[in-house]
């Protein structure tokens, strides 16, 4: 089944917002104490990276300010090097970088009415 770029961008957007919601009101130390929080953040970062890896060159170019290589590399580390995950990097990614990503994705989703919108 083919999934279009608009759908993948919405998946990224949803996962980023979910991760931010899970982290809201929490502190970095909570990752060490709460395995469910840790797993939820890692899972959503994995979704973001997988969707990013599947985007077309054209969509990546339209979102030129997004660090695509780093997003995909993080996904690869989370999946294939799960035993090397640094919780500090996970926390920093969620709290510092996801808000910026969300803004970029929202701008793209609203930039071309009809083109990037969900089917009605």
PATORVEX-241664 format. One record per atom (N, C-alpha, C, O): residue in three letters; y, x, z. Coordinates in pm, whole numbers, padded with zeros to 5 digits, always signed. Atoms other than C-alpha are relative to their C-alpha. Layout:
BEGIN
AlaYXZ;...
// end
This chain:
BEGIN
Unk-00118+00084+00000;Unk+00000+00000+00000;Unk+00124+00088+00000;Unk+00137+00177+00084;Unk-00125-00074+00008;Unk+00338+00138-00101;Unk+00100-00055+00101;Unk+00122-00175+00109;Unk-00107+00038-00092;Unk+00604+00135+00168;Unk+00128+00063-00054;Unk+00135+00184-00073;Unk-00125-00049+00058;Unk+00958+00165+00033;Unk+00082+00075+00104;Unk+00056+00067+00224;Unk-00083-00080-00088;Unk+01222+00393+00177;Unk+00079-00084+00100;Unk+00095-00043+00215;Unk-00075+00084-00094;Unk+01423+00110+00331;Unk-00088-00039+00118;Unk-00042-00041+00232;Unk+00092+00034-00109;Unk+01118+00007+00531;Unk-00023+00121+00089;Unk-00024+00108+00211;Unk+00021-00121-00080;Unk+01055+00364+00640;Unk+00123+00033+00083;Unk+00110+00073+00199;Unk-00123-00025-00077;Unk+01419+00407+00744;Unk+00010-00099+00115;Unk+00051-00062+00225;Unk-00001+00099-00110;Unk+01394+00085+00946;Unk-00103+00037+00107;Unk-00076+00020+00226;Unk+00099-00046-00099;Unk+01076+00219+01111;Unk+00057+00113+00084;Unk+00042+00115+00206;Unk-00063-00111-00073;Unk+01264+00537+01202;Unk+00104-00053+00096;Unk+00110-00012+00212;Unk-00106+00059-00081;Unk+01557+00334+01332;Unk-00058-00071+00121;Unk-00012-00052+00234;Unk+00063+00074-00110;Unk+01334+00108+01541;Unk-00061+00095+00103;Unk-00045+00075+00223;Unk+00063-00096-00091;Unk+01140+00402+01688;Unk+00106+00077+00079;Unk+00087+00103+00198;Unk-00108-00072-00070;Unk+01462+00588+01772;Unk+00063-00088+00107;Unk+00088-00043+00219;Unk-00058+00092-00099;Unk+01609+00284+01944;Unk-00098-00027+00114;Unk-00057-00036+00230;Unk+00100+00019-00105;Unk+01283+00226+02132;Unk-00001+00120+00095;Unk+00001+00104+00217;Unk+00002-00120-00084;Unk+01278+00587+02254;Unk+00123+00006+00090;Unk+00112+00037+00208;Unk-00122+00000-00082;Unk+01639+00563+02370;Unk-00007-00105+00110;Unk+00037-00081+00222;Unk+00016+00105-00100;Unk+01561+00239+02547;Unk-00093+00042+00112;Unk-00066+00014+00229;Unk+00094-00047-00102;Unk+01264+00394+02727;Unk+00065+00105+00090;Unk+00035+00111+00210;Unk-00064-00109-00076;Unk+01480+00690+02836;Unk+00123-00047+00078;Unk+00169+00024+00168;Unk-00122+00048-00064;Unk+01776+00478+02947;Unk-00017-00007+00152;Unk-00115-00061+00203;Unk+00002+00002-00145;Unk+01855+00525+03314;Unk-00098+00098+00062;Unk-00117+00100+00184;Unk+00099-00096-00048;Unk+01596+00800+03341;Unk+00060+00140-00004;Unk+00166+00163-00061;Unk-00040-00141-00003;Unk+01626+01173+03402;Unk-00111+00085-00061;Unk-00224+00039-00075;Unk+00099-00092+00060;Unk+01450+01472+03246;Unk-00124+00013+00089;Unk-00236+00019+00039;Unk+00112-00016-00093;Unk+01233+01506+03560;Unk-00100-00115-00009;Unk-00217-00099+00026;Unk+00090+00115+00014;Unk+01088+01160+03490;Unk-00112+00027-00100;Unk-00219-00031-00090;Unk+00106-00033+00096;Unk+00895+01308+03197;Unk-00119+00066+00070;Unk-00234+00045+00030;Unk+00107-00067-00072;Unk+00696+01518+03442;Unk-00073-00096+00093;Unk-00193-00079+00119;Unk+00058+00092-00099;Unk+00636+01230+03683;Unk-00060-00126-00061;Unk-00144-00192+00001;Unk+00039+00128+00060;Unk+00579+00943+03440;Unk-00067+00025-00135;Unk+00000+00042-00236;Unk+00075-00028+00123;Unk+00305+00998+03182;Unk+00021-00108-00105;Unk+00015-00080-00225;Unk-00024+00107+00097;Unk+00375+00661+03024;Unk+00132+00024-00075;Unk+00138+00005-00196;Unk-00127-00032+00065;Unk+00737+00758+02956;Unk-00018+00115-00098;Unk+00026+00108-00213;Unk+00026-00116+00085;Unk+00627+01094+02818;Unk-00073-00043-00128;Unk-00033-00006-00238;Unk+00079+00044+00116;Unk+00369+00930+02590;Unk+00082-00089-00093;Unk+00070-00078-00215;Unk-00082+00090+00082;Unk+00613+00663+02471;Unk+00101+00078-00082;Unk+00122+00049-00200;Unk-00099-00078+00074;Unk+00877+00919+02376;Unk-00067+00083-00109;Unk-00018+00089-00222;Unk+00071-00080+00100;Unk+00628+01147+02201;Unk-00047-00088-00115;Unk-00036-00049-00232;Unk+00048+00089+00105;Unk+00480+00852+02011;Unk+00113-00041-00093;Unk+00096-00038-00215;Unk-00111+00043+00085;Unk+00818+00731+01888;Unk+00057+00115-00082;Unk+00097+00094-00196;Unk-00042-00116+00079;Unk+00921+01082+01783;Unk-00099+00028-00113;Unk-00060+00071-00221;Unk+00103-00017+00103;Unk+00592+01103+01593;Unk+00022-00100-00114;Unk+00013-00063-00231;Unk-00028+00102+00103;Unk+00670+00777+01410;Unk+00119+00042-00084;Unk+00115+00034-00207;Unk-00120-00042+00073;Unk+01015+00906+01318;Unk-00035+00113-00098;Unk+00006+00110-00214;Unk+00036-00114+00085;Unk+00870+01230+01182;Unk-00091-00037-00114;Unk-00076+00014-00225;Unk+00092+00042+00108;Unk+00593+01062+00986;Unk+00075-00079-00106;Unk+00055-00057-00225;Unk-00078+00077+00097;Unk+00831+00815+00825;Unk+00092+00093-00079;Unk+00106+00077-00200;Unk-00090-00095+00068;Unk+01074+01098+00746;Unk-00075+00081-00105;Unk-00022+00107-00213;Unk+00079-00081+00093;Unk+00798+01298+00580;Unk-00033-00076-00128;Unk-00060-00014-00231;Unk+00039+00082+00115;Unk+00727+01009+00343;Unk+00119-00047-00085;Unk+00099-00108-00190;Unk-00118+00045+00076;Unk+01086+00945+00227;Unk+00011+00076-00132;Unk-00032+00190-00145;Unk-00023-00063+00128;Unk+01179+01017-00131;Unk+00113+00104+00010;Unk+00194+00101+00102;Unk-00105-00101+00007;Unk+01398+01311-00224;Unk+00137-00065-00011;Unk+00234-00016+00045;Unk-00128+00069+00020;Unk+01671+01066-00327;Unk+00055-00054+00132;Unk+00175-00043+00159;Unk-00047+00053-00127;Unk+01687+00901+00014;Unk+00039+00113+00094;Unk+00139+00103+00165;Unk-00037-00115-00083;Unk+01685+01234+00193;Unk+00136+00056-00042;Unk+00217+00093+00042;Unk-00128-00051+00050;Unk+01972+01346-00029;Unk+00115-00092+00039;Unk+00225-00046+00068;Unk-00103+00096-00039;Unk+02165+01028+00048;Unk+00035+00012+00148;Unk+00144-00027+00190;Unk-00021-00023-00142;Unk+02129+01115+00416;Unk+00001+00151+00025;Unk-00074+00202+00108;Unk+00000-00146+00002;Unk+02216+01480+00366;Unk+00027+00064+00136;Unk-00014+00178+00159;Unk-00030-00057-00131;Unk+02340+01532+00722;Unk-00115-00005+00098;Unk-00106+00050+00208;Unk+00117+00013-00089;Unk+02001+01449+00870;Unk-00088+00124-00016;Unk-00117+00164-00129;Unk+00083-00122+00008;Unk+01789+01757+00956;Unk-00147-00032-00028;Unk-00232-00021+00061;Unk+00133+00046+00037;Unk+01481+01641+00767;Unk-00111+00099+00032;Unk-00215+00062+00086;Unk+00105-00100-00024;Unk+01287+01966+00791;Unk-00034+00010+00148;Unk-00151+00024+00184;Unk+00025-00010-00144;Unk+01329+01980+01168;Unk-00071-00124+00052;Unk-00157-00115+00140;Unk+00065+00124-00043;Unk+01227+01615+01209;Unk-00148+00003-00036;Unk-00233-00032+00047;Unk+00139-00006+00043;Unk+00909+01665+01008;Unk-00074+00111+00076;Unk-00190+00093+00113;Unk+00064-00110-00075;Unk+00836+01998+01182;Unk-00031-00044+00143;Unk-00134-00008+00198;Unk+00027+00048-00135;Unk+00867+01828+01520;Unk-00120-00093+00000;Unk-00204-00086+00090;Unk+00116+00088+00011;Unk+00623+01560+01410;Unk-00128+00082-00009;Unk-00228+00050+00056;Unk+00118-00083+00017;Unk+00380+01830+01304;Unk-00039+00068+00131;Unk-00157+00079+00163;Unk+00028-00062-00130;Unk+00412+02006+01640;Unk-00059-00103+00095;Unk-00156-00074+00166;Unk+00048+00104-00092;Unk+00363+01680+01830;Unk-00144-00039-00029;Unk-00222-00066+00062;Unk+00134+00044+00040;Unk+00050+01593+01633;Unk-00101+00114+00003;Unk-00210+00100+00059;Unk+00097-00108+00016;Unk-00112+01927+01561;Unk+00007+00105+00110;Unk-00090+00177+00134;Unk-00014-00097-00109;Unk+00022+02137+01848;Unk+00034-00071+00129;Unk+00115-00023+00209;Unk-00029+00085-00116;Unk+00022+01867+02114;Unk-00008+00076+00132;Unk+00059+00039+00229;Unk+00017-00079-00121;Unk-00083+02125+02373;Unk+00115+00098+00022;Unk+00122+00164+00126;Unk-00116-00089-00009;Unk+00238+02322+02306;Unk+00133-00075+00011;Unk+00239-00015-00002;Unk-00122+00080-00006;Unk+00487+02037+02346;Unk+00083+00042+00120;Unk+00033+00053+00232;Unk-00095-00036-00105;Unk+00793+02138+02547;Unk+00075-00127+00041;Unk+00153-00179-00039;Unk-00068+00123-00043;Unk+00914+01837+02751;Unk+00152+00011-00004;Unk+00219-00090-00024;Unk-00146-00017+00008;Unk+01266+01985+02759;Unk+00050-00032-00141;Unk+00155-00094-00158;Unk-00039+00027+00139;Unk+01279+01969+02379;Unk-00015-00149-00030;Unk+00071-00206-00098;Unk+00017+00144+00019;Unk+01142+01614+02379;Unk+00119-00074+00059;Unk+00178-00160-00007;Unk-00111+00068-00067;Unk+01409+01505+02629;Unk+00131+00022-00074;Unk+00207-00072-00096;Unk-00124-00032+00072;Unk+01690+01683+02444;Unk+00005-00073-00133;Unk+00110-00122-00173;Unk+00004+00069+00129;Unk+01579+01535+02113;Unk+00034-00148+00018;Unk+00114-00204-00057;Unk-00022+00143-00023;Unk+01573+01182+02252;Unk+00143-00027+00043;Unk+00209-00115-00013;Unk-00130+00033-00059;Unk+01895+01195+02451;Unk+00120+00053-00077;Unk+00229-00004-00070;Unk-00112-00061+00072;Unk+02108+01418+02228;Unk-00002-00029-00150;Unk+00101-00061-00209;Unk+00008+00008+00145;Unk+01981+01392+01872;Unk-00030-00139-00055;Unk+00016-00173-00164;Unk+00030+00134+00052;Unk+01846+01039+01838;Unk+00122-00090-00013;Unk+00130-00165-00110;Unk-00120+00083+00021;Unk+02184+00870+01896;Unk+00071+00032-00132;Unk+00120-00058-00201;Unk-00064-00041+00126;Unk+02324+01070+01603;Unk-00083-00048-00119;Unk-00028-00096-00218;Unk+00088+00047+00107;Unk+02021+00987+01388;Unk+00015-00150-00020;Unk+00021-00198-00134;Unk-00014+00145+00009;Unk+02056+00617+01466;Unk+00125-00038-00078;Unk+00121-00127-00163;Unk-00126+00029+00072;Unk+02416+00616+01344;Unk-00018+00026-00149;Unk+00023-00057-00232;Unk+00020-00033+00142;Unk+02320+00787+01017;Unk-00091-00101-00068;Unk-00063-00144-00180;Unk+00093+00098+00058;Unk+02029+00549+00957;Unk+00066-00136-00016;Unk+00046-00203-00117;Unk-00070+00128+00009;Unk+02244+00244+01031;Unk+00101+00000-00114;Unk+00116-00100-00185;Unk-00095-00010+00111;Unk+02509+00365+00788;Unk-00072-00013-00133;Unk-00025-00083-00223;Unk+00076+00009+00125;Unk+02248+00408+00516;Unk-00051-00141-00021;Unk-00044-00193-00133;Unk+00055+00135+00013;Unk+02090+00070+00586;Unk+00106-00103-00038;Unk+00073-00205-00099;Unk-00106+00097+00031;Unk+02426-00107+00552;Unk+00086+00043-00119;Unk+00177-00029-00158;Unk-00087-00053+00105;Unk+02571+00107+00271;Unk-00009-00071-00134;Unk+00091-00084-00204;Unk+00017+00065+00132;Unk+02428-00074-00030;Unk-00060-00138+00023;Unk-00182-00153+00026;Unk+00051+00135-00027;Unk+02401-00448+00037;Unk-00106-00041-00102;Unk-00089-00026-00223;Unk+00108+00044+00086;Unk+02076-00585-00096;Unk-00099+00109-00031;Unk-00220+00085-00033;Unk+00087-00111+00039;Unk+01940-00245-00190;Unk-00084+00051+00117;Unk-00203+00078+00101;Unk+00069-00057-00116;Unk+01850-00124+00159;Unk-00035-00105+00104;Unk-00082-00071+00213;Unk+00024+00106-00097;Unk+01813-00459+00329;Unk-00145-00049-00007;Unk-00212-00037-00109;Unk+00135+00058-00005;Unk+01489-00620+00438;Unk-00006-00120-00092;Unk+00093-00192-00107;Unk+00012+00118+00084;Unk+01355-00881+00199;Unk+00020-00127+00082;Unk-00027-00137+00195;Unk-00034+00123-00070;Unk+01479-01227+00294;Unk-00107-00094-00003;Unk-00094-00204+00052;
// end
